[in-house]
Amino acid sequence: MTFQRARSEEQREIRRRAILDTAAAMLDEMPVAEVSLNELSRRVGLAKSNVLRYFESREAVLLELLDDFLGNWLAELESELAEGIEAHASPDVRAGQLAEILSRSLADRVVLCDLFGAQGGVLEHNVSVEVVKRHKRSSLTRLAAMVELVRRHVPELGDDAQLFCLMSLVSAGALSAYVPPPPSLLAAYADEPALAVLHLDLRDALRASFTSTLLGVLPRA
């Protein structure tokens, strides 16, 4: 696509949205680490300098996408939890259902997990203090929304719901780094099957992580 110079706020917002949508499409094809500002500029049809008029860096684009994806996920998670958690079940049963739903939902959103994994070590670097502050304020709002959803279905967690939600998102980012395994690793597993015990399925690994965390924070009778 090509653009004329944006002269109104509406045109600027259309331009910003086009940059974000193009970056999102790139993430469907490649991991966060391979998304470059040069390729993003080429695909969106703007000079690199023009992209930088709207976002101060590649990392700033990806931080905003992380917030968008997280908001969309939470909106869908609300209905998934309402449908999948039995309101009158015991706390242990509801906690298990929560772990199952969260693990399935996040494993289906590998791009979101990849962005979580890159957040601290990559995306929060090469951005200004103002961008980081804006991102962190939005993250706190998203975290509060997730906490409210979790406490709605497992109120027994109490104040520990915030710790559980935060650790769940951190775990999703960390574990996603192992999925999918590179071709060399798959070849090693095929050549020496005993090594495959180290293979991680993202959904299974997330379920185990979430269940362990819940067992640690859920009050015991």
C-alpha positions in Angstrom: 0.0 0.0 0.0 1.0 3.6 -0.5 0.0 6.7 1.5 -0.3 10.4 1.0 0.9 12.6 3.8 -1.4 12.4 6.8 -2.9 15.9 7.4 -5.5 15.2 10.0 -5.7 13.2 13.3 -8.0 10.7 11.6 -5.5 10.2 8.8 -2.7 9.8 11.4 -4.7 7.2 13.2 -5.4 5.3 10.0 -1.6 5.3 9.4 -0.8 4.1 12.9 -3.4 1.3 12.6 -1.9 0.2 9.3 1.5 0.0 10.8 0.2 -2.1 13.7 -1.9 -4.4 11.4 1.1 -4.9 9.2 3.3 -5.8 12.2 0.6 -8.2 13.4 0.6 -9.9 10.0 4.3 -10.3 10.2 4.1 -12.0 13.6 1.9 -14.6 12.0 4.8 -15.5 9.7 7.9 -15.1 12.0 8.9 -14.8 15.6 9.2 -11.5 17.4 13.0 -11.6 17.1 12.8 -11.6 13.2 10.5 -8.6 12.9 12.6 -5.7 11.6 11.8 -2.1 11.1 13.2 -2.2 7.6 10.8 -5.0 6.6 7.9 -3.4 8.4 8.5 -0.2 6.5 8.7 -2.0 3.2 5.5 -3.9 3.8 3.5 -0.9 5.0 4.7 1.2 2.1 6.4 3.9 4.1 9.9 5.1 4.4 11.5 4.0 7.7 11.8 7.6 8.7 8.0 8.0 8.2 7.2 4.9 10.4 9.3 6.5 13.1 7.0 9.5 13.0 4.3 7.3 14.5 6.3 4.9 16.6 9.7 5.7 18.0 11.2 2.2 17.5 10.4 -1.3 16.4 10.0 -2.1 20.1 7.4 0.6 20.6 5.3 -0.9 17.8 5.5 -4.4 19.4 4.7 -3.1 22.9 1.5 -1.6 21.6 0.6 -4.8 19.8 1.2 -6.7 23.0 -1.3 -4.5 24.7 -3.8 -4.9 21.9 -3.4 -8.7 21.8 -3.7 -8.9 25.6 -6.9 -6.9 25.6 -8.4 -9.1 22.9 -7.4 -12.3 24.8 -9.0 -11.1 28.0 -12.2 -10.3 26.3 -12.4 -13.8 24.9 -11.2 -15.3 28.2 -14.2 -13.9 30.0 -16.6 -16.1 28.0 -14.2 -19.1 28.1 -14.1 -19.1 31.9 -17.9 -18.5 32.2 -18.5 -21.6 30.0 -15.8 -23.8 31.4 -15.8 -23.4 35.2 -18.6 -25.0 37.3 -19.8 -22.4 39.7 -20.8 -24.8 42.5 -17.8 -27.1 42.2 -15.2 -27.4 45.0 -12.3 -24.9 45.0 -9.9 -27.6 43.9 -12.1 -28.6 41.0 -12.6 -25.0 39.9 -8.8 -24.3 40.2 -8.1 -27.3 37.9 -10.7 -26.0 35.4 -9.0 -22.6 35.5 -5.6 -24.1 34.8 -7.0 -26.1 32.0 -8.8 -23.2 30.3 -5.8 -20.8 30.7 -3.3 -23.3 29.3 -5.5 -24.1 26.3 -6.3 -20.5 25.6 -2.7 -19.2 25.8 -1.3 -22.2 23.9 -3.6 -21.3 21.1 -2.1 -17.8 21.1 1.6 -18.4 20.4 2.2 -14.8 19.2 0.9 -13.4 22.4 3.1 -15.7 24.4 6.1 -14.8 22.2 5.5 -11.1 22.9 5.3 -11.8 26.7 8.6 -13.7 26.4 10.3 -10.7 24.7 8.8 -8.0 26.9 11.4 -7.7 29.6 14.5 -8.6 27.7 13.8 -6.9 24.4 10.7 -4.8 24.0 11.2 -2.6 27.0 14.6 -1.6 25.7 15.1 1.0 23.0 12.0 2.9 24.1 11.6 6.2 25.9 10.5 6.6 29.5 7.2 7.9 28.4 6.5 4.9 26.2 7.4 2.5 29.1 5.2 4.4 31.5 2.3 4.3 29.1 2.8 0.6 28.5 3.1 -0.2 32.3 0.0 1.8 33.1 -1.9 -0.2 30.5 -0.4 -3.4 31.7 -1.6 -2.7 35.2 -5.1 -2.1 33.9 -5.0 -5.4 31.9 -3.7 -7.3 35.0 -6.5 -5.9 37.1 -9.0 -7.1 34.6 -7.5 -10.6 34.6 -7.4 -10.7 38.4 -11.1 -9.7 38.5 -12.0 -12.6 36.1 -10.0 -15.1 38.1 -11.4 -14.1 41.4 -14.9 -14.2 40.0 -14.5 -17.9 39.5 -12.0 -18.9 42.2 -12.7 -16.3 44.9 -10.8 -18.4 47.4 -7.5 -17.1 45.9 -8.2 -13.7 47.5 -5.3 -11.3 47.2 -3.1 -14.1 45.8 -5.0 -13.9 42.6 -2.8 -11.1 41.4 0.4 -13.1 42.0 -1.2 -16.1 40.2 -2.1 -13.9 37.2 1.2 -12.2 37.0 3.1 -15.5 37.2 0.9 -17.1 34.7 1.7 -14.5 32.1 5.4 -14.6 32.9 5.3 -18.5 32.6 3.5 -18.3 29.2 6.3 -16.0 27.9 9.1 -18.2 29.2 7.7 -21.5 28.1 6.8 -20.3 24.6 10.5 -19.9 23.9 10.7 -23.7 23.6 7.9 -24.0 21.0 8.1 -24.9 18.3 11.5 -26.7 18.7 14.0 -26.0 15.9 14.7 -28.6 13.2 18.0 -29.6 14.7 16.3 -30.4 18.0 13.6 -32.5 16.3 16.3 -34.3 14.4 18.2 -35.0 17.7 15.0 -36.4 19.3 14.4 -38.6 16.2 18.0 -39.9 16.3 18.1 -40.4 20.0 14.5 -40.9 21.3 15.6 -40.9 25.0 16.3 -37.2 24.6 12.7 -36.5 23.8 11.7 -36.6 27.4 13.0 -33.0 27.4 10.5 -32.0 24.7 7.9 -29.5 26.0 4.3 -29.3 24.7 3.2 -25.7 25.4 -0.3 -26.5 26.6 0.9 -29.4 28.8 3.7 -27.3 30.3 1.4 -24.3 30.9 -1.2 -26.5 32.6 1.5 -28.0 34.9 2.8 -24.5 35.7 -0.6 -23.1 36.4 -1.7 -26.0 38.5 1.5 -25.9 40.6 1.1 -22.2 41.2 -2.6 -22.6 42.2 -1.7 -25.3 44.6 0.8 -23.0 46.2 -1.6 -20.1 46.7 -5.0 -21.7 47.1 -6.0 -22.0 50.8 -6.0 -25.5 52.0 -8.8 -27.0 54.2 
